[in-house]
Structure formats: C-alpha cells, structure tokens
Amino acid sequence: MSGGDSILYWGSGSGPCIRAMIALNEKGFGDIPNKCLSFQNKEHKSEEVLKLNPRGQLPTLKLDGVVINESGAICEYLEIQYKGKGTKLIPDDKKACAEVLQRKAEMEANFKPQPLFQLYFRASPEEKKNKIEIPTFKEKIDDMRTELNRWEEYLKKNGPGSYVVGKEFTMADIFLISTLMAFVRFGLDINKFPSLKEYYERVQKRESVQKAWPPHWKSDPPTMIILNDI
C-alpha cells in the first residue's frame, strides 16, 4: 500500500500509460489514486497536470510525494526504488539484466508506429481505401513487418511459455505486451506471427495487464484498421 501523497494521471488507449500501469500493478501500487483524462478534451493540459508535468503529457505520476513522468523512467524508477517489492522487473544476473535492458531499448528505438498512424490520419478518404498507395506508407509498413519478424525470432528461440528474456516476466515484457496490444487493436493479424501469437494470448491474461487494459477497448470495437497490411 502506497503513502497518501500519490496519484497517477493517465489516458485510455495510450501505450505509455499502459506501460506505467502494468509496472505499477506488478510492483504492488495498483491501488493508488488515479484519474483517467480525456486527450480529446485536452484534459492532460490542465493546470492540475501541468504543475506536475510542464509538458502536459501522460502518464504523469506522483508516488509517495515523488513526481516522475515518462513511461520508461517510471518503470525503471519503480524497480530501482522498490526493488524488494512485487515482481522483480530487472534480474540480478548480469547477462539477463543486460538482455532485459537491451530488449527494452530496442523496443523504444524501433517500435514507433506514430509516423505510420500520422500518414493514415492525414490521408484523404480515397487514399485510406487503399492505404498502401499513401506515399511512404508501404515503406513504414515494411519496416514494422521487419521488426515484428525480428521479435518473432526472439520468442521462437526462447520457446513456448517463455518471456522476452527467459522464464520470468520482466520490464522487457511490459514494453512488448503493451506494443502488441496496440498493434492488434489497430488491425495487426497476430496469426501471421505464431510465436508472438502464443506470447500475446498468454501474457494478455496476466492480472497486471488486464488491469491496465484501456476501458474503451473493452467496449468499443476498433474503427481504424491501419496495420492489416503487415
């Protein structure tokens, strides 16, 4: 149980917010006060958020009086400051530790669908009917396919029932499962990647992941099928 001076500001459907929430749940802080804000209504730019995060971005976290933002920083902070609490997100073993941090960094550097989404959103209705004809769209789809195939091989090498690094859930898994959640939501056919499919179907059932699942995803069907060409 956290101290009283704690709050999480988050937005439904935000990948960074999903990551922070999974980490908080894994470390035993899933019960702290929280506020779900509307991006559409620009509630993340409210004075209440800006006084903690001048960038007006989500997630914004105050935990036991300490403010920390950016999902990657939040995940690392939780493990460093609360190492003996909840799930161990970074192994002590040097080799495993290096691999977890490397895989996390790989995802942060290479899984960037935002430019792809922006191309789609800016396209005309006619272009959206044949997305692959949008300038540079095919190139970015090909990049995403290449990256997914790389992760397919990582998991295939580990074998069914494994995680990103070995047999235990780590920080690297927070980043992979949150990415796959968004990709599937936006039309990825996970069946094309058997090892990723086995991983996704298993890890999405984890309690921390279910608690972080965006509320509107549970009730609203996806309306933007952007990644079905992968």
FIKOLZA-1660 file (N, C-alpha, C; in steps of 0.1 Angstrom, whole numbers, plus 5000, padded with zeros to 4 digits):
% residues 230
   i   px   py   pz ch aa at
   1 5009 4988 5000  A  M  N
   1 5000 5000 5000  A  M CA
   1 5009 5012 5000  A  M  C
   2 5006 5022 4991  A  S  N
   2 5014 5034 4990  A  S CA
   2 5010 5044 5000  A  S  C
   3 5019 5054 5002  A  G  N
   3 5015 5065 5011  A  G CA
   3 5004 5074 5005  A  G  C
   4 5000 5083 5012  A  G  N
   4 4988 5091 5008  A  G CA
   4 4991 5101 4997  A  G  C
   5 5004 5105 4995  A  D  N
   5 5007 5116 4986  A  D CA
   5 5010 5109 4972  A  D  C
   6 5001 5103 4966  A  S  N
   6 5003 5095 4953  A  S CA
   6 4991 5097 4944  A  S  C
   7 4994 5099 4931  A  I  N
   7 4983 5099 4921  A  I CA
   7 4989 5096 4908  A  I  C
   8 4981 5089 4899  A  L  N
   8 4985 5087 4885  A  L CA
   8 4975 5093 4876  A  L  C
   9 4980 5102 4867  A  Y  N
   9 4971 5107 4856  A  Y CA
   9 4974 5099 4844  A  Y  C
  10 4964 5094 4837  A  W  N
  10 4965 5086 4826  A  W CA
  10 4954 5088 4816  A  W  C
  11 4956 5083 4803  A  G  N
  11 4946 5084 4793  A  G CA
  11 4944 5070 4787  A  G  C
  12 4931 5067 4785  A  S  N
  12 4927 5054 4779  A  S CA
  12 4932 5052 4765  A  S  C
  13 4939 5041 4763  A  G  N
  13 4944 5038 4749  A  G CA
  13 4959 5043 4747  A  G  C
  14 4964 5050 4756  A  S  N
  14 4978 5054 4755  A  S CA
  14 4988 5043 4758  A  S  C
  15 4997 5040 4749  A  G  N
  15 5007 5029 4751  A  G CA
  15 5016 5032 4763  A  G  C
  16 5021 5045 4764  A  P  N
  16 5029 5048 4776  A  P CA
  16 5022 5047 4789  A  P  C
  17 5009 5050 4789  A  C  N
  17 5001 5048 4801  A  C CA
  17 4999 5034 4804  A  C  C
  18 4997 5026 4794  A  I  N
  18 4996 5011 4797  A  I CA
  18 5008 5006 4803  A  I  C
  19 5020 5010 4798  A  R  N
  19 5032 5005 4804  A  R CA
  19 5034 5009 4818  A  R  C
  20 5031 5022 4821  A  A  N
  20 5032 5026 4835  A  A CA
  20 5023 5019 4844  A  A  C
  21 5011 5016 4840  A  M  N
  21 5001 5010 4848  A  M CA
  21 5004 4995 4850  A  M  C
  22 5009 4988 4840  A  I  N
  22 5014 4975 4842  A  I CA
  22 5025 4974 4853  A  I  C
  23 5035 4983 4851  A  A  N
  23 5046 4984 4861  A  A CA
  23 5041 4986 4875  A  A  C
  24 5032 4996 4877  A  L  N
  24 5026 4999 4890  A  L CA
  24 5019 4987 4896  A  L  C
  25 5012 4980 4888  A  N  N
  25 5005 4968 4892  A  N CA
  25 5015 4957 4896  A  N  C
  26 5025 4955 4888  A  E  N
  26 5035 4945 4891  A  E CA
  26 5042 4948 4904  A  E  C
  27 5045 4960 4907  A  K  N
  27 5052 4964 4919  A  K CA
  27 5043 4966 4931  A  K  C
  28 5030 4964 4929  A  G  N
  28 5021 4965 4941  A  G CA
  28 5015 4978 4944  A  G  C
  29 5015 4987 4934  A  F  N
  29 5010 5000 4935  A  F CA
  29 4997 5002 4927  A  F  C
  30 4990 4992 4924  A  G  N
  30 4978 4993 4916  A  G CA
  30 4967 5000 4923  A  G  C
  31 4968 5002 4936  A  D  N
  31 4957 5007 4943  A  D CA
  31 4958 5022 4946  A  D  C
  32 4968 5029 4940  A  I  N
  32 4970 5043 4943  A  I CA
  32 4959 5051 4935  A  I  C
  33 4955 5063 4941  A  P  N
  33 4945 5071 4934  A  P CA
  33 4949 5074 4919  A  P  C
  34 4939 5075 4911  A  N  N
  34 4942 5077 4896  A  N CA
  34 4931 5085 4890  A  N  C
  35 4935 5092 4879  A  K  N
  35 4925 5100 4872  A  K CA
  35 4927 5097 4857  A  K  C
  36 4916 5092 4850  A  C  N
  36 4916 5090 4836  A  C CA
  36 4912 5103 4829  A  C  C
  37 4921 5109 4821  A  L  N
  37 4918 5121 4815  A  L CA
  37 4916 5120 4800  A  L  C
  38 4908 5129 4794  A  S  N
  38 4905 5128 4780  A  S CA
  38 4915 5136 4772  A  S  C
  39 4921 5129 4762  A  F  N
  39 4930 5136 4753  A  F CA
  39 4922 5145 4744  A  F  C
  40 4910 5140 4740  A  Q  N
  40 4902 5148 4731  A  Q CA
  40 4898 5161 4736  A  Q  C
  41 4895 5161 4749  A  N  N
  41 4892 5174 4756  A  N CA
  41 4904 5181 4762  A  N  C
  42 4915 5176 4758  A  K  N
  42 4928 5183 4763  A  K CA
  42 4929 5184 4778  A  K  C
  43 4924 5174 4785  A  E  N
  43 4924 5175 4800  A  E CA
  43 4939 5173 4805  A  E  C
  44 4947 5167 4796  A  H  N
  44 4961 5165 4800  A  H CA
  44 4969 5178 4800  A  H  C
  45 4963 5188 4795  A  K  N
  45 4969 5201 4795  A  K CA
  45 4964 5210 4806  A  K  C
  46 4956 5204 4815  A  S  N
  46 4950 5212 4826  A  S CA
  46 4961 5216 4836  A  S  C
  47 4958 5226 4844  A  E  N
  47 4967 5232 4854  A  E CA
  47 4971 5221 4864  A  E  C
  48 4962 5212 4867  A  E  N
  48 4964 5201 4877  A  E CA
  48 4975 5192 4872  A  E  C
  49 4976 5189 4859  A  V  N
  49 4987 5181 4854  A  V CA
  49 4999 5189 4851  A  V  C
  50 4998 5201 4846  A  L  N
  50 5009 5209 4842  A  L CA
  50 5018 5213 4854  A  L  C
  51 5012 5214 4866  A  K  N
  51 5020 5217 4878  A  K CA
  51 5029 5205 4882  A  K  C
  52 5026 5193 4877  A  L  N
  52 5035 5182 4880  A  L CA
  52 5043 5178 4867  A  L  C
  53 5038 5181 4856  A  N  N
  53 5044 5178 4843  A  N CA
  53 5043 5189 4833  A  N  C
  54 5053 5198 4833  A  P  N
  54 5051 5210 4824  A  P CA
  54 5049 5207 4809  A  P  C
  55 5052 5195 4805  A  R  N
  55 5050 5191 4791  A  R CA
  55 5035 5188 4789  A  R  C
  56 5028 5186 4800  A  G  N
  56 5014 5182 4798  A  G CA
  56 5011 5169 4791  A  G  C
  57 5019 5159 4794  A  Q  N
  57 5019 5146 4788  A  Q CA
  57 5014 5136 4798  A  Q  C
  58 5009 5125 4793  A  L  N
  58 5006 5113 4802  A  L CA
  58 5013 5101 4798  A  L  C
  59 5017 5093 4808  A  P  N
  59 5013 5093 4822  A  P CA
  59 5021 5104 4830  A  P  C
  60 5014 5109 4840  A  T  N
  60 5021 5118 4850  A  T CA
  60 5018 5111 4863  A  T  C
  61 5029 5109 4870  A  L  N
  61 5028 5101 4883  A  L CA
  61 5035 5109 4895  A  L  C
  62 5027 5109 4906  A  K  N
  62 5033 5112 4919  A  K CA
  62 5032 5100 4928  A  K  C
  63 5043 5095 4933  A  L  N
  63 5043 5083 4941  A  L CA
  63 5050 5086 4954  A  L  C
  64 5043 5085 4965  A  D  N
  64 5048 5088 4978  A  D CA
  64 5055 5102 4978  A  D  C
  65 5049 5111 4971  A  G  N
  65 5054 5125 4971  A  G CA
  65 5064 5128 4961  A  G  C
  66 5069 5118 4954  A  V  N
  66 5079 5120 4943  A  V CA
  66 5072 5120 4929  A  V  C
  67 5075 5130 4921  A  V  N
  67 5070 5131 4908  A  V CA
  67 5079 5126 4898  A  V  C
  68 5074 5117 4889  A  I  N
  68 5082 5111 4878  A  I CA
  68 5073 5109 4867  A  I  C
  69 5078 5113 4855  A  N  N
  69 5070 5111 4843  A  N CA
  69 5078 5104 4832  A  N  C
  70 5072 5101 4821  A  E  N
  70 5078 5093 4810  A  E CA
  70 5077 5078 4814  A  E  C
  71 5071 5070 4806  A  S  N
  71 5068 5056 4810  A  S CA
  71 5081 5048 4812  A  S  C
  72 5091 5050 4804  A  G  N
  72 5103 5043 4806  A  G CA
  72 5110 5047 4819  A  G  C
  73 5110 5059 4823  A  A  N
  73 5116 5064 4835  A  A CA
  73 5107 5059 4847  A  A  C
  74 5094 5059 4846  A  I  N
  74 5086 5053 4856  A  I CA
  74 5089 5039 4859  A  I  C
  75 5090 5031 4849  A  C  N
  75 5093 5016 4850  A  C CA
  75 5106 5014 4857  A  C  C
  76 5116 5022 4853  A  E  N
  76 5129 5020 4859  A  E CA
  76 5129 5025 4873  A  E  C
  77 5123 5036 4876  A  Y  N
  77 5123 5042 4889  A  Y CA
  77 5116 5032 4899  A  Y  C
  78 5105 5026 4895  A  L  N
  78 5098 5017 4904  A  L CA
  78 5107 5005 4907  A  L  C
  79 5114 5000 4898  A  E  N
  79 5123 4988 4901  A  E CA
  79 5135 4992 4909  A  E  C
  80 5141 5004 4907  A  I  N
  80 5152 5008 4914  A  I CA
  80 5149 5012 4929  A  I  C
  81 5138 5019 4931  A  Q  N
  81 5134 5024 4944  A  Q CA
  81 5126 5013 4952  A  Q  C
  82 5120 5004 4945  A  Y  N
  82 5111 4994 4952  A  Y CA
  82 5115 4980 4948  A  Y  C
  83 5128 4978 4948  A  K  N
  83 5134 4965 4943  A  K CA
  83 5129 4953 4950  A  K  C
  84 5127 4954 4963  A  G  N
  84 5122 4942 4970  A  G CA
  84 5107 4941 4971  A  G  C
  85 5100 4949 4963  A  K  N
  85 5085 4949 4964  A  K CA
  85 5080 4943 4951  A  K  C
  86 5070 4934 4951  A  G  N
  86 5063 4929 4939  A  G CA
  86 5072 4922 4930  A  G  C
  87 5069 4922 4917  A  T  N
  87 5077 4915 4907  A  T CA
  87 5090 4921 4905  A  T  C
  88 5100 4913 4904  A  K  N
  88 5114 4917 4901  A  K CA
  88 5115 4920 4886  A  K  C
  89 5115 4932 4882  A  L  N
  89 5115 4936 4867  A  L CA
  89 5128 4936 4860  A  L  C
  90 5139 4937 4868  A  I  N
  90 5152 4936 4862  A  I CA
  90 5160 4926 4870  A  I  C
  91 5165 4915 4863  A  P  N
  91 5172 4904 4870  A  P CA
  91 5185 4909 4876  A  P  C
  92 5190 4902 4886  A  D  N
  92 5203 4905 4892  A  D CA
  92 5214 4899 4883  A  D  C
  93 5211 4887 4877  A  D  N
  93 5221 4881 4868  A  D CA
  93 5226 4891 4858  A  D  C
  94 5239 4893 4856  A  K  N
  94 5244 4903 4847  A  K CA
  94 5240 4901 4833  A  K  C
  95 5240 4889 4828  A  K  N
  95 5237 4886 4814  A  K CA
  95 5222 4888 4812  A  K  C
  96 5214 4884 4821  A  A  N
  96 5199 4885 4819  A  A CA
  96 5195 4900 4821  A  A  C
  97 5202 4907 4830  A  C  N
  97 5200 4921 4832  A  C CA
  97 5203 4929 4819  A  C  C
  98 5214 4926 4813  A  A  N
  98 5218 4933 4801  A  A CA
  98 5208 4930 4790  A  A  C
  99 5203 4918 4789  A  E  N
  99 5194 4914 4778  A  E CA
  99 5180 4921 4780  A  E  C
 100 5176 4922 4793  A  V  N
 100 5163 4929 4795  A  V CA
 100 5164 4944 4791  A  V  C
 101 5175 4950 4795  A  L  N
 101 5177 4964 4792  A  L CA
 101 5178 4967 4777  A  L  C
 102 5185 4957 4771  A  Q  N
 102 5187 4959 4756  A  Q CA
 102 5174 4957 4749  A  Q  C
 103 5166 4947 4753  A  R  N
 103 5153 4945 4746  A  R CA
 103 5144 4957 4748  A  R  C
 104 5144 4962 4760  A  K  N
 104 5136 4974 4763  A  K CA
 104 5140 4985 4754  A  K  C
 105 5153 4988 4753  A  A  N
 105 5158 4999 4745  A  A CA
 105 5155 4996 4730  A  A  C
 106 5156 4984 4726  A  E  N
 106 5153 4981 4712  A  E CA
 106 5138 4985 4709  A  E  C
 107 5129 4981 4718  A  M  N
 107 5115 4985 4715  A  M CA
 107 5113 5000 4715  A  M  C
 108 5119 5007 4724  A  E  N
 108 5118 5021 4725  A  E CA
 108 5123 5028 4712  A  E  C
 109 5134 5022 4706  A  A  N
 109 5140 5028 4695  A  A CA
 109 5134 5024 4682  A  A  C
 110 5128 5012 4681  A  N  N
 110 5124 5007 4668  A  N CA
 110 5109 5005 4666  A  N  C
 111 5101 5003 4677  A  F  N
 111 5087 5002 4675  A  F CA
 111 5080 5016 4676  A  F  C
 112 5080 5023 4665  A  K  N
 112 5074 5036 4665  A  K CA
 112 5064 5037 4654  A  K  C
 113 5051 5033 4658  A  P  N
 113 5041 5034 4648  A  P CA
 113 5035 5047 4645  A  P  C
 114 5038 5057 4654  A  Q  N
 114 5032 5070 4653  A  Q CA
 114 5033 5077 4639  A  Q  C
 115 5045 5076 4633  A  P  N
 115 5046 5082 4619  A  P CA
 115 5037 5075 4609  A  P  C
 116 5035 5062 4611  A  L  N
 116 5026 5055 4602  A  L CA
 116 5011 5059 4605  A  L  C
 117 5008 5061 4617  A  F  N
 117 4994 5065 4620  A  F CA
 117 4992 5079 4615  A  F  C
 118 5002 5088 4616  A  Q  N
 118 5000 5102 4612  A  Q CA
 118 4998 5102 4597  A  Q  C
 119 5005 5094 4589  A  L  N
 119 5003 5093 4575  A  L CA
 119 4988 5089 4572  A  L  C
 120 4983 5080 4579  A  Y  N
 120 4970 5075 4577  A  Y CA
 120 4960 5086 4580  A  Y  C
 121 4961 5092 4592  A  F  N
 121 4952 5102 4596  A  F CA
 121 4951 5114 4587  A  F  C
 122 4963 5117 4581  A  R  N
 122 4963 5129 4572  A  R CA
 122 4959 5126 4557  A  R  C
 123 4957 5113 4554  A  A  N
 123 4953 5109 4541  A  A CA
 123 4939 5112 4538  A  A  C
 124 4936 5113 4525  A  S  N
 124 4922 5116 4521  A  S CA
 124 4914 5103 4522  A  S  C
 125 4901 5104 4523  A  P  N
 125 4892 5093 4523  A  P CA
 125 4895 5083 4512  A  P  C
 126 4898 5088 4500  A  E  N
 126 4901 5079 4489  A  E CA
 126 4914 5072 4491  A  E  C
 127 4924 5078 4496  A  E  N
 127 4937 5072 4499  A  E CA
 127 4936 5061 4510  A  E  C
 128 4927 5064 4520  A  K  N
 128 4926 5054 4530  A  K CA
 128 4919 5041 4526  A  K  C
 129 4912 5041 4514  A  K  N
 129 4906 5029 4509  A  K CA
 129 4917 5020 4504  A  K  C
 130 4928 5026 4500  A  N  N
 130 4940 5018 4495  A  N CA
 130 4952 5023 4502  A  N  C
 131 4954 5020 4515  A  K  N
 131 4964 5026 4523  A  K CA
 131 4978 5025 4517  A  K  C
 132 4980 5014 4510  A  I  N
 132 4994 5010 4506  A  I CA
 132 4999 5020 4495  A  I  C
 133 4989 5028 4490  A  E  N
 133 4993 5038 4480  A  E CA
 133 4996 5052 4486  A  E  C
 134 4994 5053 4499  A  I  N
 134 4998 5066 4505  A  I CA
 134 5013 5067 4505  A  I  C
 135 5019 5078 4500  A  P  N
 135 5033 5080 4500  A  P CA
 135 5040 5076 4512  A  P  C
 136 5050 5068 4511  A  T  N
 136 5059 5062 4522  A  T CA
 136 5052 5053 4532  A  T  C
 137 5038 5051 4530  A  F  N
 137 5031 5042 4539  A  F CA
 137 5036 5028 4538  A  F  C
 138 5038 5023 4525  A  K  N
 138 5043 5009 4523  A  K CA
 138 5057 5007 4530  A  K  C
 139 5065 5017 4528  A  E  N
 139 5079 5017 4534  A  E CA
 139 5078 5015 4549  A  E  C
 140 5069 5022 4556  A  K  N
 140 5068 5022 4570  A  K CA
 140 5062 5008 4575  A  K  C
 141 5052 5004 4567  A  I  N
 141 5046 4990 4569  A  I CA
 141 5057 4980 4568  A  I  C
 142 5065 4981 4558  A  D  N
 142 5076 4971 4556  A  D CA
 142 5086 4971 4568  A  D  C
 143 5088 4983 4573  A  D  N
 143 5097 4984 4585  A  D CA
 143 5091 4977 4597  A  D  C
 144 5078 4979 4599  A  M  N
 144 5071 4973 4610  A  M CA
 144 5071 4958 4609  A  M  C
 145 5069 4953 4597  A  R  N
 145 5069 4939 4594  A  R CA
 145 5083 4933 4597  A  R  C
 146 5093 4940 4593  A  T  N
 146 5107 4935 4596  A  T CA
 146 5109 4934 4611  A  T  C
 147 5105 4944 4618  A  E  N
 147 5107 4945 4632  A  E CA
 147 5099 4934 4639  A  E  C
 148 5087 4932 4635  A  L  N
 148 5079 4921 4641  A  L CA
 148 5085 4907 4638  A  L  C
 149 5090 4905 4627  A  N  N
 149 5097 4893 4623  A  N CA
 149 5109 4891 4632  A  N  C
 150 5116 4901 4636  A  R  N
 150 5128 4900 4645  A  R CA
 150 5123 4895 4658  A  R  C
 151 5112 4901 4664  A  W  N
 151 5107 4897 4677  A  W CA
 151 5101 4883 4676  A  W  C
 152 5095 4879 4665  A  E  N
 152 5091 4866 4663  A  E CA
 152 5102 4856 4665  A  E  C
 153 5114 4859 4659  A  E  N
 153 5125 4850 4661  A  E CA
 153 5131 4850 4675  A  E  C
 154 5131 4861 4682  A  Y  N
 154 5135 4862 4696  A  Y CA
 154 5126 4852 4704  A  Y  C
 155 5113 4853 4702  A  L  N
 155 5104 4844 4710  A  L CA
 155 5105 4830 4706  A  L  C
 156 5106 4827 4693  A  K  N
 156 5107 4814 4688  A  K CA
 156 5120 4807 4694  A  K  C
 157 5130 4814 4695  A  K  N
 157 5143 4809 4701  A  K CA
 157 5141 4805 4715  A  K  C
 158 5133 4813 4723  A  N  N
 158 5130 4811 4737  A  N CA
 158 5121 4799 4739  A  N  C
 159 5112 4797 4730  A  G  N
 159 5103 4785 4731  A  G CA
 159 5090 4789 4737  A  G  C
 160 5079 4781 4735  A  P  N
 160 5066 4784 4740  A  P CA
 160 5066 4785 4756  A  P  C
 161 5058 4794 4761  A  G  N
 161 5058 4795 4776  A  G CA
 161 5068 4804 4781  A  G  C
 162 5077 4809 4773  A  S  N
 162 5088 4818 4778  A  S CA
 162 5084 4833 4777  A  S  C
 163 5092 4841 4782  A  Y  N
 163 5090 4856 4781  A  Y CA
 163 5101 4862 4772  A  Y  C
 164 5102 4875 4772  A  V  N
 164 5112 4881 4763  A  V CA
 164 5126 4876 4767  A  V  C
 165 5128 4876 4780  A  V  N
 165 5141 4871 4785  A  V CA
 165 5139 4860 4795  A  V  C
 166 5141 4847 4790  A  G  N
 166 5140 4836 4800  A  G CA
 166 5126 4832 4803  A  G  C
 167 5124 4827 4815  A  K  N
 167 5112 4822 4820  A  K CA
 167 5104 4831 4830  A  K  C
 168 5109 4843 4832  A  E  N
 168 5102 4852 4841  A  E CA
 168 5098 4865 4834  A  E  C
 169 5087 4870 4839  A  F  N
 169 5082 4883 4834  A  F CA
 169 5091 4894 4839  A  F  C
 170 5095 4903 4829  A  T  N
 170 5104 4914 4833  A  T CA
 170 5100 4927 4826  A  T  C
 171 5108 4937 4828  A  M  N
 171 5104 4950 4823  A  M CA
 171 5103 4949 4807  A  M  C
 172 5111 4941 4801  A  A  N
 172 5111 4940 4787  A  A CA
 172 5097 4935 4782  A  A  C
 173 5090 4927 4790  A  D  N
 173 5077 4922 4787  A  D CA
 173 5067 4933 4788  A  D  C
 174 5069 4942 4797  A  I  N
 174 5059 4954 4798  A  I CA
 174 5059 4961 4785  A  I  C
 175 5071 4963 4779  A  F  N
 175 5071 4971 4767  A  F CA
 175 5066 4963 4755  A  F  C
 176 5069 4950 4754  A  L  N
 176 5064 4942 4743  A  L CA
 176 5049 4940 4744  A  L  C
 177 5044 4936 4755  A  I  N
 177 5029 4933 4755  A  I CA
 177 5021 4946 4753  A  I  C
 178 5026 4957 4758  A  S  N
 178 5018 4969 4756  A  S CA
 178 5019 4973 4741  A  S  C
 179 5030 4970 4734  A  T  N
 179 5031 4973 4720  A  T CA
 179 5022 4964 4712  A  T  C
 180 5022 4951 4715  A  L  N
 180 5013 4942 4708  A  L CA
 180 4998 4945 4710  A  L  C
 181 4995 4949 4722  A  M  N
 181 4981 4953 4725  A  M CA
 181 4976 4964 4715  A  M  C
 182 4985 4974 4713  A  A  N
 182 4981 4985 4704  A  A CA
 182 4981 4980 4690  A  A  C
 183 4991 4972 4686  A  F  N
 183 4991 4967 4672  A  F CA
 183 4979 4959 4668  A  F  C
 184 4975 4950 4677  A  V  N
 184 4963 4941 4675  A  V CA
 184 4951 4950 4674  A  V  C
 185 4950 4960 4683  A  R  N
 185 4939 4969 4683  A  R CA
 185 4937 4976 4669  A  R  C
 186 4949 4980 4663  A  F  N
 186 4949 4987 4651  A  F CA
 186 4950 4978 4638  A  F  C
 187 4947 4965 4640  A  G  N
 187 4945 4957 4628  A  G CA
 187 4955 4946 4625  A  G  C
 188 4966 4945 4633  A  L  N
 188 4976 4935 4631  A  L CA
 188 4970 4921 4632  A  L  C
 189 4973 4913 4622  A  D  N
 189 4968 4899 4622  A  D CA
 189 4979 4891 4629  A  D  C
 190 4978 4889 4642  A  I  N
 190 4988 4883 4650  A  I CA
 190 4990 4868 4646  A  I  C
 191 4981 4863 4639  A  N  N
 191 4982 4849 4634  A  N CA
 191 4994 4847 4624  A  N  C
 192 4998 4858 4618  A  K  N
 192 5009 4857 4609  A  K CA
 192 5023 4855 4616  A  K  C
 193 5022 4856 4629  A  F  N
 193 5035 4855 4638  A  F CA
 193 5032 4845 4649  A  F  C
 194 5034 4832 4647  A  P  N
 194 5029 4822 4656  A  P CA
 194 5035 4823 4670  A  P  C
 195 5048 4827 4671  A  S  N
 195 5054 4828 4685  A  S CA
 195 5049 4840 4692  A  S  C
 196 5047 4851 4684  A  L  N
 196 5041 4863 4690  A  L CA
 196 5027 4861 4694  A  L  C
 197 5020 4853 4686  A  K  N
 197 5006 4850 4690  A  K CA
 197 5005 4842 4703  A  K  C
 198 5013 4832 4704  A  E  N
 198 5013 4824 4716  A  E CA
 198 5017 4833 4728  A  E  C
 199 5026 4841 4727  A  Y  N
 199 5030 4850 4737  A  Y CA
 199 5019 4860 4741  A  Y  C
 200 5013 4866 4731  A  Y  N
 200 5003 4876 4733  A  Y CA
 200 4991 4870 4740  A  Y  C
 201 4986 4859 4735  A  E  N
 201 4974 4853 4741  A  E CA
 201 4976 4848 4755  A  E  C
 202 4989 4845 4759  A  R  N
 202 4992 4841 4772  A  R CA
 202 4994 4853 4781  A  R  C
 203 5002 4862 4777  A  V  N
 203 5006 4873 4786  A  V CA
 203 4995 4883 4788  A  V  C
 204 4986 4885 4778  A  Q  N
 204 4975 4894 4779  A  Q CA
 204 4965 4890 4791  A  Q  C
 205 4966 4878 4795  A  K  N
 205 4957 4873 4806  A  K CA
 205 4963 4876 4820  A  K  C
 206 4976 4881 4820  A  R  N
 206 4982 4884 4833  A  R CA
 206 4974 4895 4840  A  R  C
 207 4973 4894 4853  A  E  N
 207 4964 4903 4861  A  E CA
 207 4968 4918 4859  A  E  C
 208 4981 4920 4859  A  S  N
 208 4986 4934 4857  A  S CA
 208 4982 4940 4844  A  S  C
 209 4983 4931 4834  A  V  N
 209 4979 4936 4820  A  V CA
 209 4964 4938 4819  A  V  C
 210 4956 4929 4824  A  Q  N
 210 4942 4931 4824  A  Q CA
 210 4938 4944 4831  A  Q  C
 211 4944 4947 4842  A  K  N
 211 4941 4959 4850  A  K CA
 211 4945 4972 4842  A  K  C
 212 4954 4970 4833  A  A  N
 212 4959 4982 4826  A  A CA
 212 4952 4983 4812  A  A  C
 213 4943 4973 4809  A  W  N
 213 4937 4973 4796  A  W CA
 213 4928 4986 4794  A  W  C
 214 4929 4993 4784  A  P  N
 214 4921 5006 4782  A  P CA
 214 4906 5003 4783  A  P  C
 215 4899 5010 4791  A  P  N
 215 4885 5007 4793  A  P CA
 215 4877 5007 4780  A  P  C
 216 4880 5017 4772  A  H  N
 216 4871 5018 4760  A  H CA
 216 4874 5007 4749  A  H  C
 217 4886 5001 4751  A  W  N
 217 4889 4990 4742  A  W CA
 217 4880 4978 4745  A  W  C
 218 4876 4977 4757  A  K  N
 218 4868 4965 4762  A  K CA
 218 4854 4966 4756  A  K  C
 219 4849 4979 4754  A  S  N
 219 4835 4981 4750  A  S CA
 219 4833 4985 4735  A  S  C
 220 4844 4992 4730  A  D  N
 220 4842 4997 4716  A  D CA
 220 4850 4989 4706  A  D  C
 221 4844 4985 4695  A  P  N
 221 4852 4978 4685  A  P CA
 221 4862 4987 4678  A  P  C
 222 4873 4982 4674  A  P  N
 222 4883 4990 4667  A  P CA
 222 4877 4996 4654  A  P  C
 223 4879 5009 4651  A  T  N
 223 4874 5016 4640  A  T CA
 223 4885 5019 4629  A  T  C
 224 4897 5018 4633  A  M  N
 224 4908 5022 4624  A  M CA
 224 4917 5010 4622  A  M  C
 225 4915 5003 4611  A  I  N
 225 4923 4991 4608  A  I CA
 225 4934 4995 4599  A  I  C
 226 4945 4999 4606  A  I  N
 226 4956 5005 4599  A  I CA
 226 4967 4995 4596  A  I  C
 227 4969 4985 4604  A  L  N
 227 4981 4976 4603  A  L CA
 227 4978 4963 4597  A  L  C
 228 4966 4961 4590  A  N  N
 228 4963 4948 4585  A  N CA
 228 4971 4945 4572  A  N  C
 229 4979 4954 4567  A  D  N
 229 4987 4951 4555  A  D CA
 229 5001 4945 4559  A  D  C
 230 5003 4944 4572  A  I  N
 230 5016 4938 4576  A  I CA
 230 5016 4924 4573  A  I  C
% end
